[in-house]
């Protein structure tokens, strides 16, 4: 199963580099259903994998001018507080409840991306205070369900933050890295990590991120937005079937 798991882990990096999110959507199921981790260790490990991979994938996006540093830092730093506190709280929530909640949030995010905005190119950033509040809310989701948050961050930056899709993708990677770090710290006192497994999955994901980042600039904003929505919806349906099905 290690070979299968590591092969799938490459896709974690590809989706992060290409879509600016979706890494945790793959990471948590891979760790739980392929590597056999319990939900709480899987959630904590996911934060390490996704945060590290996002940081690496951020570099080519920044070089291509697809990162709004001001929005990313405001959103991300506010989100770190929410991610840390929610990470502490998540230890007291049943693992199955976390996974089902994770999947339902994915459905909401997918629907939002299908609806989209009329203009995928104009930049209409939120005021710093509103950006910080949005980051705090999304950060809480990040820490609670072990998501790097890209599946929520990208729609938030596009639909509420006023960023065009390509810039939302790059900026999301900065936010994910910050929030994942805070969420991981919140989890470390409650769970033990398999560092060998975490290192192997992270390495595979980082390799995939180089491929995803190179592909990101080759698609239109609307195509990326709809593709992101389809990907998230399919993964959500699969997780709900696994947790609630016969």
C-alpha positions in Angstrom: 0.0 0.0 0.0 3.0 2.3 0.4 3.6 2.4 -3.3 0.0 3.2 -4.0 -0.1 5.8 -1.3 3.1 7.6 -2.4 1.9 7.6 -6.0 -1.4 9.2 -4.9 0.6 11.6 -2.8 2.2 13.1 -5.9 -1.3 14.2 -6.9 -1.5 16.2 -3.6 1.3 18.4 -4.9 -0.1 18.6 -8.4 -3.5 19.8 -7.2 -1.9 22.3 -4.8 0.4 23.8 -7.5 -2.4 23.8 -10.1 -5.4 24.8 -8.2 -4.0 26.5 -5.0 -6.0 24.0 -2.9 -7.3 20.5 -2.8 -4.2 19.1 -1.3 -5.9 18.3 2.0 -8.9 17.0 0.2 -6.6 14.2 -1.1 -4.2 14.0 1.9 -6.8 13.1 4.6 -8.5 10.3 2.6 -5.1 8.9 1.5 -3.8 8.8 5.0 -7.0 7.3 6.4 -8.0 4.9 3.7 -4.7 3.9 2.1 -2.1 4.2 4.9 -4.7 3.3 7.6 -4.2 6.2 10.0 -6.9 7.1 12.5 -8.7 10.4 11.7 -7.0 12.6 14.3 -3.3 11.6 13.4 -4.3 11.8 9.7 -5.6 15.4 10.2 -2.4 16.5 12.0 -0.2 14.8 9.4 -2.2 16.4 6.6 -1.4 19.9 8.0 2.3 19.1 7.9 2.2 17.7 4.3 0.0 20.4 2.9 1.7 23.3 4.6 5.2 22.2 3.5 4.1 21.5 -0.1 2.2 24.8 -0.3 5.3 26.7 0.7 7.4 25.1 -2.0 4.6 25.5 -4.7 4.3 29.2 -3.7 7.7 30.1 -5.2 6.9 29.7 -8.9 3.6 31.4 -8.5 5.3 34.4 -6.8 7.9 34.6 -9.6 5.0 34.7 -12.1 3.3 37.6 -10.2 0.4 35.5 -9.1 0.6 36.3 -5.4 -1.1 39.2 -3.7 1.2 39.6 -0.7 -0.8 42.1 1.3 -4.0 40.1 1.1 -2.2 36.8 1.6 -0.5 38.0 4.8 -3.5 39.7 6.3 -5.7 36.7 5.5 -3.1 34.2 6.6 -1.9 35.8 9.8 -5.5 36.3 11.0 -6.3 32.7 10.0 -3.3 31.4 12.1 -5.1 32.4 15.3 -8.3 30.6 14.3 -6.4 27.5 13.0 -4.4 27.2 16.3 -7.4 27.4 18.6 -9.6 25.1 16.4 -6.7 22.6 16.3 -6.9 22.4 20.1 -10.6 22.0 20.0 -10.7 19.3 17.3 -9.2 16.7 19.7 -12.5 16.6 21.5 -14.6 16.0 18.4 -15.2 12.5 17.1 -13.1 11.5 14.1 -16.1 10.5 11.9 -17.8 13.8 12.7 -14.7 15.7 11.5 -14.6 13.7 8.2 -18.3 14.2 7.5 -18.1 17.9 8.3 -15.0 18.1 6.1 -17.0 16.6 3.2 -20.0 18.8 3.6 -17.8 21.9 3.6 -16.3 20.7 0.4 -19.8 20.5 -1.2 -20.5 24.1 -0.2 -17.2 25.3 -1.7 -17.8 23.4 -4.9 -21.2 25.0 -5.4 -19.8 28.4 -4.8 -17.1 27.9 -7.4 -19.6 26.7 -10.0 -21.6 29.9 -9.5 -18.4 32.0 -9.7 -18.3 35.7 -10.5 -19.1 37.6 -13.6 -15.6 38.9 -14.0 -12.7 36.5 -13.5 -9.9 39.0 -14.1 -10.6 42.3 -12.2 -9.0 42.8 -8.8 -11.4 44.2 -6.2 -9.7 43.4 -2.9 -11.5 43.6 0.5 -10.6 46.1 3.1 -7.9 44.8 5.5 -10.3 44.4 8.5 -12.8 42.4 6.4 -9.9 40.3 5.0 -8.7 39.6 8.5 -12.2 38.5 9.7 -12.6 36.3 6.7 -9.2 34.8 7.4 -10.1 34.1 11.0 -13.2 32.2 10.0 -11.5 30.2 7.3 -8.5 29.5 9.7 -10.9 28.0 12.2 -12.1 25.6 9.6 -8.5 24.8 8.7 -7.5 23.8 12.3 -10.8 21.9 13.0 -10.9 19.6 10.0 -7.2 19.4 9.2 -7.5 21.1 5.9 -4.8 23.3 4.5 -8.0 25.3 3.7 -7.4 25.8 0.0 -10.8 24.3 -0.8 -12.3 27.2 1.2 -9.6 29.8 0.8 -9.7 29.9 -3.0 -13.4 30.4 -3.2 -13.2 33.0 -0.5 -10.5 35.0 -2.2 -12.3 34.8 -5.6 -15.9 35.3 -4.5 -15.4 37.5 -1.4 -11.9 38.8 -1.6 -12.1 40.1 -5.2 -9.1 38.4 -6.6 -9.0 36.9 -10.1 -8.6 33.1 -10.1 -4.9 32.9 -11.1 -4.0 35.3 -8.3 -6.3 33.6 -5.8 -4.5 30.3 -6.5 -1.0 31.7 -5.8 -2.2 33.8 -2.8 -4.0 30.7 -1.4 -0.7 28.8 -1.2 0.8 31.5 1.1 -2.3 31.4 3.3 -2.3 27.6 3.4 1.3 27.5 4.5 0.7 30.0 7.4 -2.6 28.4 8.6 -1.3 24.8 8.3 1.7 25.7 10.5 -0.6 27.2 13.2 -3.0 24.3 13.0 -0.2 21.7 13.2 1.1 23.4 16.4 -2.4 23.2 17.8 -2.5 19.4 17.2 1.0 18.4 18.3 0.2 18.3 22.0 -2.8 16.0 21.4 -1.5 13.4 18.8 1.6 11.5 17.9 2.8 11.7 14.3 4.5 9.0 12.3 7.4 11.2 11.1 8.7 8.6 8.6 5.3 8.4 6.9 4.8 12.2 7.0 8.3 12.7 5.5 7.7 10.3 2.6 4.2 11.7 1.8 5.5 15.3 1.9 8.5 14.5 -0.4 6.1 12.9 -3.0 3.7 15.8 -2.7 6.5 18.4 -3.2 7.6 16.7 -6.3 4.1 16.9 -7.7 3.8 20.6 -6.8 6.5 21.5 -9.4 4.3 19.9 -12.1 1.1 21.6 -10.9 2.7 25.1 -10.6 4.0 24.9 -14.2 0.6 23.9 -15.5 -1.3 26.6 -13.6 -0.4 29.4 -16.0 -1.7 27.5 -19.0 -5.4 27.5 -18.3 -8.0 30.3 -18.3 -9.4 31.6 -15.0 -12.9 30.2 -15.7 -11.6 26.8 -16.6 -9.5 26.6 -13.4 -12.5 27.7 -11.3 -14.9 25.1 -12.8 -12.2 22.4 -12.7 -11.6 23.2 -9.0 -15.4 22.9 -8.4 -15.7 19.5 -10.1 -12.6 18.1 -8.3 -13.9 19.2 -4.9 -17.4 17.9 -5.5 -16.2 14.4 -6.6 -13.9 14.0 -3.6 -16.7 15.2 -1.2 -19.2 12.6 -2.7 -16.6 9.8 -2.3 -15.9 10.7 1.3 -19.6 10.9 2.3 -20.1 7.5 0.7 -17.3 6.0 2.7 -18.4 7.5 6.0 -22.2 7.3 5.6 -22.8 4.6 3.0 -23.6 0.9 3.6 
